[in-house]
Amino acid sequence: MLELDIVLSRFLEKHGNLLSAAQIEVYIGLLEYPDAELWDIITGRAKSAGGDEGLLELIRTRT
């Protein structure tokens, strides 16, 4: 999904070097979701199954 690729790549370009090891693991875990489901999670239309709300909030507010 192009929109998802844009959001995630912009986030990594701007903030990837500031992420902790734990946040990187959470980010990698997010990538395991199917595109449509991950898009709904990032846009706030759905909740993820894991404890990744902190990173999701960063993605939502800093892209």
MMTF fields as JSON, N, C-alpha, C and O atoms, coordinates in Angstrom:
{
  "mmtfVersion": "1.0.0",
  "mmtfProducer": "UNKNOWN",
  "numBonds": 251,
  "numAtoms": 252,
  "numGroups": 63,
  "numChains": 1,
  "numModels": 1,
  "chainsPerModel": [1],
  "groupsPerChain": [63],
  "chainIdList": ["A"],
  "bondAtomList": [4, 2, 8, 6, 12, 10, 16, 14, 20, 18, 24, 22, 28, 26, 32, 30, 36, 34, 40, 38, 44, 42, 48, 46, 52, 50, 56, 54, 60, 58, 64, 62, 68, 66, 72, 70, 76, 74, 80, 78, 84, 82, 88, 86, 92, 90, 96, 94, 100, 98, 104, 102, 108, 106, 112, 110, 116, 114, 120, 118, 124, 122, 128, 126, 132, 130, 136, 134, 140, 138, 144, 142, 148, 146, 152, 150, 156, 154, 160, 158, 164, 162, 168, 166, 172, 170, 176, 174, 180, 178, 184, 182, 188, 186, 192, 190, 196, 194, 200, 198, 204, 202, 208, 206, 212, 210, 216, 214, 220, 218, 224, 222, 228, 226, 232, 230, 236, 234, 240, 238, 244, 242, 248, 246],
  "bondOrderList": [1, 1, 1, 1, 1, 1, 1, 1, 1, 1, 1, 1, 1, 1, 1, 1, 1, 1, 1, 1, 1, 1, 1, 1, 1, 1, 1, 1, 1, 1, 1, 1, 1, 1, 1, 1, 1, 1, 1, 1, 1, 1, 1, 1, 1, 1, 1, 1, 1, 1, 1, 1, 1, 1, 1, 1, 1, 1, 1, 1, 1, 1],
  "groupList": [{"groupName": "MET", "atomNameList": ["N", "CA", "C", "O"], "elementList": ["N", "C", "C", "O"], "formalChargeList": [0, 0, 0, 0], "bondAtomList": [1, 0, 2, 1, 3, 2], "bondOrderList": [1, 1, 2], "singleLetterCode": "M", "chemCompType": "L-PEPTIDE LINKING"}, {"groupName": "LEU", "atomNameList": ["N", "CA", "C", "O"], "elementList": ["N", "C", "C", "O"], "formalChargeList": [0, 0, 0, 0], "bondAtomList": [1, 0, 2, 1, 3, 2], "bondOrderList": [1, 1, 2], "singleLetterCode": "L", "chemCompType": "L-PEPTIDE LINKING"}, {"groupName": "GLU", "atomNameList": ["N", "CA", "C", "O"], "elementList": ["N", "C", "C", "O"], "formalChargeList": [0, 0, 0, 0], "bondAtomList": [1, 0, 2, 1, 3, 2], "bondOrderList": [1, 1, 2], "singleLetterCode": "E", "chemCompType": "L-PEPTIDE LINKING"}, {"groupName": "ASP", "atomNameList": ["N", "CA", "C", "O"], "elementList": ["N", "C", "C", "O"], "formalChargeList": [0, 0, 0, 0], "bondAtomList": [1, 0, 2, 1, 3, 2], "bondOrderList": [1, 1, 2], "singleLetterCode": "D", "chemCompType": "L-PEPTIDE LINKING"}, {"groupName": "ILE", "atomNameList": ["N", "CA", "C", "O"], "elementList": ["N", "C", "C", "O"], "formalChargeList": [0, 0, 0, 0], "bondAtomList": [1, 0, 2, 1, 3, 2], "bondOrderList": [1, 1, 2], "singleLetterCode": "I", "chemCompType": "L-PEPTIDE LINKING"}, {"groupName": "VAL", "atomNameList": ["N", "CA", "C", "O"], "elementList": ["N", "C", "C", "O"], "formalChargeList": [0, 0, 0, 0], "bondAtomList": [1, 0, 2, 1, 3, 2], "bondOrderList": [1, 1, 2], "singleLetterCode": "V", "chemCompType": "L-PEPTIDE LINKING"}, {"groupName": "SER", "atomNameList": ["N", "CA", "C", "O"], "elementList": ["N", "C", "C", "O"], "formalChargeList": [0, 0, 0, 0], "bondAtomList": [1, 0, 2, 1, 3, 2], "bondOrderList": [1, 1, 2], "singleLetterCode": "S", "chemCompType": "L-PEPTIDE LINKING"}, {"groupName": "ARG", "atomNameList": ["N", "CA", "C", "O"], "elementList": ["N", "C", "C", "O"], "formalChargeList": [0, 0, 0, 0], "bondAtomList": [1, 0, 2, 1, 3, 2], "bondOrderList": [1, 1, 2], "singleLetterCode": "R", "chemCompType": "L-PEPTIDE LINKING"}, {"groupName": "PHE", "atomNameList": ["N", "CA", "C", "O"], "elementList": ["N", "C", "C", "O"], "formalChargeList": [0, 0, 0, 0], "bondAtomList": [1, 0, 2, 1, 3, 2], "bondOrderList": [1, 1, 2], "singleLetterCode": "F", "chemCompType": "L-PEPTIDE LINKING"}, {"groupName": "LYS", "atomNameList": ["N", "CA", "C", "O"], "elementList": ["N", "C", "C", "O"], "formalChargeList": [0, 0, 0, 0], "bondAtomList": [1, 0, 2, 1, 3, 2], "bondOrderList": [1, 1, 2], "singleLetterCode": "K", "chemCompType": "L-PEPTIDE LINKING"}, {"groupName": "HIS", "atomNameList": ["N", "CA", "C", "O"], "elementList": ["N", "C", "C", "O"], "formalChargeList": [0, 0, 0, 0], "bondAtomList": [1, 0, 2, 1, 3, 2], "bondOrderList": [1, 1, 2], "singleLetterCode": "H", "chemCompType": "L-PEPTIDE LINKING"}, {"groupName": "GLY", "atomNameList": ["N", "CA", "C", "O"], "elementList": ["N", "C", "C", "O"], "formalChargeList": [0, 0, 0, 0], "bondAtomList": [1, 0, 2, 1, 3, 2], "bondOrderList": [1, 1, 2], "singleLetterCode": "G", "chemCompType": "PEPTIDE LINKING"}, {"groupName": "ASN", "atomNameList": ["N", "CA", "C", "O"], "elementList": ["N", "C", "C", "O"], "formalChargeList": [0, 0, 0, 0], "bondAtomList": [1, 0, 2, 1, 3, 2], "bondOrderList": [1, 1, 2], "singleLetterCode": "N", "chemCompType": "L-PEPTIDE LINKING"}, {"groupName": "ALA", "atomNameList": ["N", "CA", "C", "O"], "elementList": ["N", "C", "C", "O"], "formalChargeList": [0, 0, 0, 0], "bondAtomList": [1, 0, 2, 1, 3, 2], "bondOrderList": [1, 1, 2], "singleLetterCode": "A", "chemCompType": "L-PEPTIDE LINKING"}, {"groupName": "GLN", "atomNameList": ["N", "CA", "C", "O"], "elementList": ["N", "C", "C", "O"], "formalChargeList": [0, 0, 0, 0], "bondAtomList": [1, 0, 2, 1, 3, 2], "bondOrderList": [1, 1, 2], "singleLetterCode": "Q", "chemCompType": "L-PEPTIDE LINKING"}, {"groupName": "TYR", "atomNameList": ["N", "CA", "C", "O"], "elementList": ["N", "C", "C", "O"], "formalChargeList": [0, 0, 0, 0], "bondAtomList": [1, 0, 2, 1, 3, 2], "bondOrderList": [1, 1, 2], "singleLetterCode": "Y", "chemCompType": "L-PEPTIDE LINKING"}, {"groupName": "PRO", "atomNameList": ["N", "CA", "C", "O"], "elementList": ["N", "C", "C", "O"], "formalChargeList": [0, 0, 0, 0], "bondAtomList": [1, 0, 2, 1, 3, 2], "bondOrderList": [1, 1, 2], "singleLetterCode": "P", "chemCompType": "L-PEPTIDE LINKING"}, {"groupName": "TRP", "atomNameList": ["N", "CA", "C", "O"], "elementList": ["N", "C", "C", "O"], "formalChargeList": [0, 0, 0, 0], "bondAtomList": [1, 0, 2, 1, 3, 2], "bondOrderList": [1, 1, 2], "singleLetterCode": "W", "chemCompType": "L-PEPTIDE LINKING"}, {"groupName": "THR", "atomNameList": ["N", "CA", "C", "O"], "elementList": ["N", "C", "C", "O"], "formalChargeList": [0, 0, 0, 0], "bondAtomList": [1, 0, 2, 1, 3, 2], "bondOrderList": [1, 1, 2], "singleLetterCode": "T", "chemCompType": "L-PEPTIDE LINKING"}],
  "groupTypeList": [0, 1, 2, 1, 3, 4, 5, 1, 6, 7, 8, 1, 2, 9, 10, 11, 12, 1, 1, 6, 13, 13, 14, 4, 2, 5, 15, 4, 11, 1, 1, 2, 15, 16, 3, 13, 2, 1, 17, 3, 4, 4, 18, 11, 7, 13, 9, 6, 13, 11, 11, 3, 2, 11, 1, 1, 2, 1, 4, 7, 18, 7, 18],
  "groupIdList": [1, 2, 3, 4, 5, 6, 7, 8, 9, 10, 11, 12, 13, 14, 15, 16, 17, 18, 19, 20, 21, 22, 23, 24, 25, 26, 27, 28, 29, 30, 31, 32, 33, 34, 35, 36, 37, 38, 39, 40, 41, 42, 43, 44, 45, 46, 47, 48, 49, 50, 51, 52, 53, 54, 55, 56, 57, 58, 59, 60, 61, 62, 63],
  "secStructList": [7, 2, 2, 2, 2, 2, 2, 2, 2, 2, 2, 2, 2, 2, 2, 4, 4, 4, 7, 7, 2, 2, 2, 2, 2, 2, 2, 2, 2, 2, 6, 6, 1, 7, 2, 2, 2, 2, 2, 2, 2, 2, 6, 6, 1, 1, 7, 7, 1, 1, 1, 7, 2, 2, 2, 2, 2, 2, 2, 2, 2, 7, 7],
  "xCoordList": [0.852, 0.0, 0.906, 1.742, 0.743, 1.61, 1.566, 2.609, 0.376, 0.251, 1.043, 1.724, 0.948, 1.655, 3.165, 3.901, 3.614, 5.043, 5.546, 6.638, 4.77, 5.171, 5.274, 6.275, 4.252, 4.25, 5.412, 6.144, 5.587, 6.632, 8.03, 8.928, 8.226, 9.566, 9.907, 11.053, 8.944, 9.201, 9.537, 10.442, 8.798, 9.075, 10.493, 11.222, 10.89, 12.239, 13.314, 14.349, 13.084, 14.061, 14.284, 15.419, 13.211, 13.301, 13.73, 14.459, 13.289, 13.44, 14.075, 14.266, 14.402, 14.928, 16.177, 16.344, 17.052, 18.294, 18.082, 19.005, 16.889, 16.583, 15.837, 15.603, 15.468, 14.697, 15.585, 16.73, 15.034, 15.744, 15.669, 14.915, 16.449, 16.416, 15.023, 14.535, 14.391, 13.039, 12.042, 11.174, 12.158, 11.259, 11.479, 10.526, 12.705, 12.992, 12.346, 11.798, 12.404, 11.749, 10.239, 9.619, 9.656, 8.214, 7.905, 6.931, 8.72, 8.532, 8.559, 7.706, 9.536, 9.643, 8.406, 7.902, 7.921, 6.704, 5.5, 4.645, 5.424, 4.317, 4.32, 3.261, 5.493, 5.601, 5.071, 4.898, 4.814, 4.264, 2.766, 2.209, 2.107, 0.674, 0.452, 1.302, -0.664, -1.022, -1.19, -1.575, -0.903, -0.918, -2.214, -2.177, -3.339, -4.617, -4.845, -5.328, -4.503, -4.666, -3.707, -4.097, -2.455, -1.486, -1.911, -1.746, -2.444, -2.923, -4.036, -4.051, -4.949, -6.024, -5.463, -5.972, -4.437, -3.814, -3.126, -3.284, -2.38, -1.656, -2.616, -2.362, -3.701, -4.661, -5.591, -6.399, -5.485, -6.293, -7.663, -8.472, -7.937, -9.236, -9.305, -10.386, -8.143, -8.092, -6.99, -6.095, -7.058, -6.036, -5.126, -5.56, -3.875, -2.958, -3.051, -3.593, -2.533, -2.588, -1.466, -1.559, -0.412, 0.75, 0.797, -0.072, 1.817, 2.018, 2.854, 3.958, 2.338, 3.119, 2.508, 2.834, 1.634, 0.955, 1.916, 1.691, 2.985, 3.956, 4.592, 4.68, 5.03, 5.638, 4.61, 4.9, 3.413, 2.358, 2.044, 1.808, 2.04, 1.787, 2.889, 2.615, 4.132, 5.229, 5.037, 5.213, 4.683, 4.47, 3.341, 3.447, 2.255, 1.103, 1.405, 0.891, 2.222, 2.432, 3.687, 3.844, 4.58, 5.862, 6.138, 7.291, 5.089, 5.31, 4.694, 4.772],
  "yCoordList": [-1.164, 0.0, 1.238, 1.396, 2.089, 3.247, 4.194, 4.666, 4.473, 5.4, 4.901, 5.677, 3.624, 3.013, 3.116, 3.448, 2.831, 2.939, 4.357, 4.552, 5.341, 6.742, 7.113, 7.688, 6.789, 7.137, 6.474, 7.134, 5.182, 4.464, 4.878, 4.996, 5.097, 5.492, 6.904, 7.169, 7.811, 9.181, 9.154, 9.853, 8.338, 8.238, 7.738, 8.303, 6.689, 6.147, 7.131, 7.246, 7.834, 8.819, 9.9, 10.31, 10.357, 11.457, 10.999, 11.714, 9.823, 9.441, 8.077, 7.68, 7.363, 6.014, 5.931, 4.984, 6.908, 6.879, 7.235, 7.095, 7.69, 8.049, 6.949, 7.065, 5.897, 4.822, 3.931, 3.639, 3.512, 2.573, 1.172, 0.932, 0.274, -1.116, -1.711, -2.447, -1.394, -1.909, -1.351, -2.081, -0.075, 0.522, -0.072, -0.249, -0.378, -1.012, -2.385, -2.763, -3.135, -4.442, -4.306, -5.1, -3.295, -3.052, -2.688, -3.184, -1.833, -1.429, -2.649, -2.796, -3.516, -4.729, -5.603, -6.191, -5.685, -6.439, -5.872, -6.623, -4.556, -3.926, -4.327, -4.47, -4.506, -4.844, -6.234, -6.578, -7.028, -8.367, -8.338, -9.32, -7.224, -7.104, -6.993, -6.449, -7.495, -7.239, -5.728, -5.008, -5.264, -3.824, -3.138, -2.103, -3.69, -3.032, -2.938, -1.921, -3.981, -3.981, -2.985, -2.26, -2.948, -2.004, -0.57, 0.298, -0.314, 1.033, 1.445, 2.575, 0.54, 0.835, 1.086, 1.942, 0.36, 0.559, 1.922, 2.656, 2.26, 3.535, 4.714, 5.738, 4.58, 5.687, 5.735, 6.656, 4.755, 4.754, 4.134, 4.206, 3.533, 2.884, 1.501, 0.934, 0.958, -0.372, -0.359, 0.485, -1.282, -1.438, -2.605, -3.585, -2.48, -3.592, -4.557, -4.221, -5.722, -6.748, -6.58, -7.104, -5.857, -5.743, -4.44, -3.58, -4.308, -3.094, -2.088, -1.747, -1.615, -0.74, 0.641, 1.344, 1.038, 2.325, 3.503, 4.511, 3.391, 4.48, 4.751, 5.899, 3.703, 3.871, 4.3, 5.129, 3.75, 4.149, 5.631, 6.31, 6.131, 7.564, 8.399, 9.443, 7.954, 8.656, 8.665, 9.698, 7.533, 7.453, 8.374, 9.075, 8.383, 9.213, 10.698, 11.474, 11.104, 12.528, 13.088, 14.306, 12.227, 12.731, 12.405, 12.416, 12.114, 11.869, 12.969, 12.946],
  "zCoordList": [0.0, 0.0, 0.0, 0.89, -0.972, -1.145, 0.051, 0.503, 0.565, 1.684, 2.89, 3.561, 3.153, 4.268, 4.065, 4.994, 2.858, 2.554, 2.77, 3.305, 2.365, 2.519, 3.992, 4.42, 4.761, 6.189, 6.908, 7.646, 6.702, 7.418, 6.979, 7.813, 5.694, 5.239, 5.693, 6.056, 5.682, 6.19, 7.67, 8.124, 8.425, 9.849, 10.084, 10.899, 9.381, 9.566, 9.132, 9.788, 8.047, 7.586, 8.634, 8.876, 9.251, 10.215, 11.607, 12.294, 12.028, 13.431, 13.66, 14.809, 12.615, 12.77, 13.623, 14.392, 13.497, 14.274, 15.743, 16.546, 16.106, 17.492, 18.239, 19.442, 17.542, 18.162, 19.028, 18.681, 20.152, 21.017, 20.403, 19.461, 20.945, 20.468, 20.66, 19.802, 21.777, 22.034, 21.017, 20.537, 20.69, 19.702, 18.325, 17.567, 17.996, 16.705, 16.639, 15.604, 17.731, 17.769, 17.582, 16.876, 18.22, 18.075, 16.624, 16.058, 16.023, 14.631, 13.716, 12.841, 13.92, 13.108, 13.301, 12.344, 14.53, 14.796, 14.075, 13.605, 13.983, 13.26, 11.791, 11.18, 11.233, 9.816, 9.493, 8.324, 10.518, 10.305, 10.035, 9.544, 10.351, 10.061, 8.555, 7.85, 8.054, 6.651, 6.442, 7.364, 5.242, 4.953, 5.369, 6.035, 4.992, 5.294, 6.804, 7.302, 7.512, 8.967, 9.624, 10.54, 9.158, 9.706, 9.43, 10.288, 8.268, 7.954, 8.924, 9.411, 9.197, 10.152, 11.55, 12.275, 11.93, 13.235, 13.287, 14.262, 12.268, 12.249, 12.219, 12.853, 11.499, 11.426, 12.632, 12.755, 13.518, 14.72, 14.577, 15.502, 13.449, 13.233, 13.853, 14.004, 14.215, 14.842, 15.886, 15.848, 16.801, 17.841, 17.472, 16.867, 17.845, 17.625, 18.801, 19.854, 18.612, 19.653, 20.673, 21.783, 20.313, 21.187, 21.96, 21.814, 22.777, 23.567, 22.815, 23.239, 21.708, 20.838, 20.666, 19.71, 21.568, 21.431, 21.479, 20.809, 22.262, 22.323, 20.97, 20.537, 20.311, 18.992, 17.97, 17.107, 18.055, 17.117, 17.252, 16.252, 18.466, 18.67, 18.046, 17.453, 18.173, 17.514, 16.002, 15.357, 15.446, 13.99, 13.581, 12.576, 14.348, 14.002, 14.08, 13.275, 15.028, 15.25, 14.604, 14.517, 14.152, 13.656, 12.199, 11.767, 11.437, 10.0, 9.186, 7.958]
}
